[in-house]
Amino acid sequence: MNSVTVVGAGPAGLASALTLAKAGWSVEVYEKNAAVGQRFHGDFQGLENWSHEEDILQTLTRLGLQVNFWIRPFHQATFYDAQLRPHELQTRHPLFYLVRRGDVEGSLERGLYRQALEAGVQFHFGSPVNRVEGPAIISTGPHFGDAICVGYLFETDLPDGAWCIVSQQVAPRGYSYLLVAAGQATISSCQFTDLPRWKTHLEATVTAFRSLHPFEMKNARPFSGYGNIYLQRHLQVGQKRYVGEAAGLQDALWGFGMRYALTSGVLAARSLTDGQEEYPASIERELKAHQQASLVNRLLWEALGDRGFSYFIRKFEAPRDARPLLGKVGGPHWLKNLLYPIARWRLSRRGRYRYTSCDGEDCTCVWCTCERSRL
């Protein structure tokens, strides 16, 4: 029986492990934490559904993943500009699906974990891995922080809904959101710069949303998380395949990464089980164009600022169906192809760390880089 090692039990690693086990491979997953989902705390997150024409639930089915976790479709959301003026977005098909993250009942991670166990995957928790021999999937998550999300989980009397504020004063180069479902709420400030002042921006987020939708935070529990925006030069080094955020695969504008994580995890596994398509080629076919477009989107958004956002969000307002237009404006385009080298250069200049690959076929380093250096 063929065997493979998966390093990291996030969504990408779990999707890889499940796919490999279902194909008859012997799979060992090593996770440094004591359980799945330790990066998150039961908070709500959006599984975006506008970047591709195919509904994400259809994508999950095509990838061979069951929806055995809590999930709720949202067809509308209210965006507020820097002056807190509302802009209502409505869609015929779901704009996004709300899921719960972390080591809690009904979470995305718990659902994938159960599927992997049923398929015969062996898990080793509390087992960090620095080097690995033979075929391996590397799903170690973000290497450092380019952006942080800080906020609270709490109980509320607010009705179900999704609200987002885009303001440089509230969340620099980022956004703040309030998500409510069945009496549970997540409020967060996602910041892409000025990270040391996160407390100030979180307070501004809570104050702004309370001015719009007065509420009390019952049994409030703080949480925080981070992510990186960078481009891995090599998706595959020798027998190691990098997936999810470990490969730099996520949306650079909003920071959405679940679609990228699940897709890359399955594609990496299939490149081993099927052998019909190289892993980097499958990523280029499925994800690369959208990821490159997202880098250009971030460059343009930061250049346009609050006024630019206010101008563009009005184009998506109800009563029109916002989903097709969001996909078109945010997706790949030949003009973005021209701007992509500039966006990539700007990103490399701003990065906190530079990764240099050893490029060795026989290298066993999990990080692929044989260490990182500060710019």
C-alpha positions in Angstrom: 0.0 0.0 0.0 1.3 3.5 -0.9 1.8 5.7 2.1 2.0 9.5 2.6 2.6 12.0 5.4 0.4 15.0 5.9 1.8 17.8 8.0 -1.0 20.0 9.5 -4.6 19.2 10.2 -6.2 22.4 8.8 -8.9 22.3 6.1 -6.3 21.8 3.3 -4.5 19.0 5.2 -7.7 17.3 6.1 -9.0 17.5 2.5 -5.8 16.0 1.3 -5.8 13.2 3.9 -9.4 12.3 3.2 -8.9 12.2 -0.6 -5.8 10.0 -0.3 -7.4 7.6 2.2 -10.5 7.1 0.0 -8.1 6.2 -2.8 -6.6 3.4 -0.7 -3.4 5.2 0.5 -2.1 4.8 4.0 -2.2 8.3 5.5 -0.5 9.6 8.6 -1.4 13.2 9.7 0.8 15.0 12.1 -0.6 18.1 13.9 1.3 20.2 16.4 -1.8 21.1 18.3 -3.9 18.9 20.6 -6.9 18.8 18.2 -8.1 20.1 14.9 -9.2 23.8 14.5 -7.0 25.2 17.2 -6.3 28.4 15.2 -9.9 29.4 15.6 -12.4 29.7 18.5 -15.8 28.8 17.2 -16.2 32.1 15.3 -18.3 32.5 12.2 -16.5 32.9 8.8 -17.8 33.3 5.3 -17.2 30.7 2.7 -17.3 33.0 -0.3 -19.4 32.1 -3.3 -18.9 34.8 -5.8 -15.4 34.4 -7.3 -16.4 31.4 -9.4 -19.6 30.7 -11.4 -19.8 27.2 -9.8 -21.5 27.3 -6.4 -19.1 26.3 -3.7 -21.4 23.4 -2.6 -21.1 22.0 -6.1 -17.4 22.5 -5.9 -17.2 20.5 -2.7 -19.2 17.7 -4.2 -16.9 17.7 -7.3 -13.9 17.5 -4.9 -15.4 14.5 -3.1 -16.1 16.3 0.2 -19.3 15.9 2.2 -21.0 18.8 3.9 -21.3 17.3 7.3 -20.8 20.6 9.2 -23.0 23.5 10.1 -23.5 25.8 7.1 -26.0 28.5 6.3 -26.4 30.4 3.0 -26.6 34.2 3.0 -28.2 36.0 0.0 -27.7 39.6 1.2 -25.2 41.7 3.2 -25.0 45.4 4.1 -21.8 47.2 3.4 -21.0 50.6 5.1 -18.5 53.0 3.7 -16.2 55.3 5.7 -19.2 57.7 6.4 -21.2 54.7 7.6 -23.6 55.0 4.7 -25.3 51.7 4.0 -25.1 49.8 0.7 -27.3 46.7 0.4 -26.1 43.8 -1.7 -28.5 41.1 -2.7 -28.0 37.9 -4.8 -30.2 35.3 -6.3 -27.7 32.5 -5.5 -25.9 32.7 -2.1 -23.4 35.4 -1.8 -21.5 33.3 0.8 -22.1 30.5 3.2 -21.6 31.0 6.9 -19.6 28.3 8.6 -18.2 27.9 12.1 -14.4 27.5 12.6 -12.4 25.8 15.3 -12.6 22.8 17.7 -16.3 23.1 18.3 -19.3 21.0 17.4 -20.5 21.6 13.9 -17.4 23.3 12.7 -15.8 22.9 9.3 -12.7 21.3 10.9 -14.7 18.8 13.0 -16.7 17.8 10.0 -13.7 17.1 7.8 -11.9 15.4 10.7 -14.8 12.9 11.0 -14.8 12.2 7.3 -11.0 11.5 7.4 -11.4 9.2 10.5 -14.1 7.2 8.7 -11.8 6.9 5.7 -9.1 5.4 7.8 -6.7 8.3 8.3 -4.4 8.0 11.3 -3.9 11.2 13.3 -1.0 12.2 15.6 -1.9 15.2 17.7 0.7 17.2 19.7 3.3 16.1 17.2 5.1 18.9 15.4 7.2 17.9 12.4 10.2 19.7 11.0 11.4 17.2 8.5 9.7 14.5 6.5 10.8 11.7 4.2 8.9 10.4 1.1 5.7 11.7 -0.3 4.2 14.5 1.8 1.5 17.2 1.9 2.5 20.3 3.7 -0.5 22.1 5.3 1.2 24.1 8.0 -0.9 27.3 7.6 0.4 30.9 7.5 4.1 31.3 8.2 3.8 34.8 9.6 1.3 37.7 10.0 0.6 40.2 7.2 -2.9 40.7 8.5 -4.7 40.1 11.8 -8.4 39.6 12.7 -9.3 40.4 16.3 -12.8 40.4 17.7 -15.4 38.8 20.0 -17.8 35.9 20.0 -21.0 36.7 22.0 -24.7 36.0 22.4 -27.1 38.5 21.1 -30.7 39.4 20.4 -29.9 40.8 17.0 -31.6 39.2 14.0 -29.6 37.1 11.6 -27.6 39.2 9.3 -24.2 40.1 7.8 -22.8 43.7 8.0 -19.4 45.0 6.9 -17.7 48.3 7.4 -14.9 49.4 5.0 -13.1 52.3 6.5 -9.4 53.1 6.9 -10.1 54.5 10.4 -11.9 51.4 11.6 -9.7 48.7 9.9 -6.7 50.0 7.9 -6.5 48.5 4.4 -9.0 46.0 5.6 -12.6 45.7 6.8 -14.7 45.0 9.9 -17.7 42.7 10.0 -20.6 41.6 12.2 -22.1 38.2 11.5 -25.2 36.9 13.4 -27.0 33.6 13.2 -29.4 31.9 15.7 -28.5 34.2 18.5 -24.7 33.8 18.1 -22.5 36.6 16.8 -19.0 37.3 15.6 -17.6 40.8 15.5 -14.2 41.4 14.1 -11.7 43.9 12.7 -9.5 42.6 9.9 -6.4 44.9 9.5 -3.7 44.7 6.8 -1.5 47.4 8.3 -1.0 49.4 11.5 -1.1 46.0 13.3 0.3 47.2 16.7 -2.8 49.4 17.2 -5.2 46.6 16.9 -6.9 47.4 20.2 -7.7 50.9 19.0 -9.2 49.6 15.7 -11.2 46.8 17.5 -12.7 49.4 19.8 -13.5 51.6 16.8 -15.2 48.6 15.2 -17.4 47.8 18.2 -18.3 51.5 18.6 -19.2 51.9 14.9 -21.4 48.8 14.8 -23.2 49.7 18.0 -24.0 53.1 16.5 -25.6 51.3 13.6 -27.2 48.3 15.4 -27.4 48.8 19.2 -26.6 45.6 21.0 -25.1 44.1 24.1 -22.4 41.5 24.0 -23.5 38.7 26.3 -20.9 36.2 27.5 -18.3 37.9 25.2 -15.2 35.9 24.4 -12.2 37.5 22.7 -10.4 35.9 19.8 -7.6 36.7 17.4 -6.1 35.2 14.3 -3.6 36.1 11.6 -2.7 35.3 8.0 -0.1 36.0 5.4 -0.2 37.2 1.9 2.7 36.0 -0.1 3.5 33.9 -3.1 5.2 30.6 -2.7 7.7 30.3 -5.5 7.4 26.5 -5.6 4.2 24.6 -5.0 6.1 21.3 -5.1 9.7 20.6 -4.1 10.7 17.0 -4.6 8.0 14.8 -3.1 6.5 17.6 -1.0 3.4 19.4 -2.1 2.4 22.7 -0.4 -1.3 23.4 0.0 -3.5 26.2 1.4 -1.8 29.1 3.2 1.4 27.2 3.4 1.5 27.6 -0.4 0.3 31.2 -0.2 -3.0 30.2 -1.8 -5.7 32.6 -0.7 -7.6 35.7 -1.8 -5.3 38.7 -1.2 -8.0 41.3 -1.1 -10.4 40.0 1.5 -8.3 37.2 3.0 -10.8 34.4 2.1 -8.9 31.1 2.0 -11.2 28.2 2.6 -12.0 27.6 -1.1 -8.3 27.8 -1.9 -7.4 25.5 1.0 -10.0 22.7 0.2 -9.3 22.8 -3.6 -5.5 22.8 -3.3 -5.7 20.0 -0.7 -7.7 17.7 -3.0 -5.7 18.6 -6.1 -2.4 17.8 -4.3 -3.8 14.4 -3.2 -5.1 13.6 -6.7 -1.7 14.4 -8.2 -0.4 11.5 -6.2 -3.3 9.1 -6.6 -4.1 9.7 -10.2 -0.8 10.8 -11.6 -2.5 12.2 -14.6 -1.7 15.9 -14.0 1.2 17.5 -12.1 0.1 19.4 -9.0 1.4 22.8 -10.1 -0.4 22.5 -13.4 -3.7 21.7 -11.6 -3.3 24.7 -9.4 -2.6 26.9 -12.4 -5.8 25.5 -14.1 -8.1 25.9 -11.1 -6.8 28.7 -8.9 -3.9 30.7 -10.2 -5.7 33.2 -12.4 -8.1 34.1 -9.5 -5.3 34.4 -7.0 -3.3 36.7 -9.3 -6.4 38.8 -9.9 -6.8 39.1 -6.1 -3.3 40.5 -5.7 -4.1 43.2 -8.3 -7.4 43.9 -6.6 -5.6 44.6 -3.4 -3.2 46.9 -5.1 -6.1 48.8 -6.7 -8.1 48.9 -3.5 -5.2 50.4 -1.5 -4.6 53.0 -4.2 -8.3 54.0 -4.4 -8.9 54.1 -0.7 -12.2 54.9 1.0 -13.5 57.1 -1.8 -12.8 54.5 -4.4 -14.7 51.8 -2.4 -17.7 54.1 -1.9 -17.8 54.7 -5.6 -17.6 51.0 -6.6 -19.9 49.6 -3.9 -22.8 51.7 -5.3 -22.5 49.7 -8.6 -23.4 46.5 -6.7 -26.4 47.8 -4.8 -29.9 46.2 -4.8 -32.1 45.6 -6.7 -29.6 44.1 -9.1 -28.1 40.6 -8.5 -24.7 41.5 -7.2 -23.1 38.0 -7.5 -22.3 37.9 -11.2 -21.0 41.5 -11.2 -18.8 40.8 -8.2 -17.3 37.8 -9.9 -16.7 39.7 -13.1 -15.2 42.8 -11.5 -13.1 40.8 -9.0 -12.1 38.0 -11.3 -9.3 37.6 -13.9 -9.0 40.1 -16.7 -6.4 40.9 -19.3 -5.8 44.3 -17.7 -5.1 42.6 -14.4 -2.6 40.4 -16.2 -0.7 43.5 -17.2 -0.8 44.9 -13.7 0.1 41.6 -12.0 3.9 42.0 -12.2 3.6 45.4 -10.4 1.3 44.0 -7.7 3.7 41.1 -7.2 6.7 43.5 -6.9 4.8 45.7 -4.5 4.0 42.7 -2.4 7.6 41.4 -2.3 8.8 44.9 -1.2 6.3 45.0 1.6 6.7 41.4 2.9 7.9 40.9 6.4 9.9 37.8 5.4 11.5 36.5 2.3 11.4 32.8 1.7 14.3 31.2 -0.3 13.8 27.7 -1.5 16.6 25.1 -1.2 15.2 23.6 -4.5 16.8 20.3 -3.5 15.0 17.1 -4.7 16.2 15.3 -1.6 15.5 18.0 0.9 13.4 16.9 3.8 12.7 20.4 5.3 9.0 20.8 5.9 9.1 24.6 5.3 10.8 24.1 1.9 13.1 27.0 2.6 15.7 25.8 5.0 14.7 28.9 7.0 13.4 32.4 6.5 15.1 35.7 6.6 13.8 39.1 7.7 13.8 41.8 5.1 
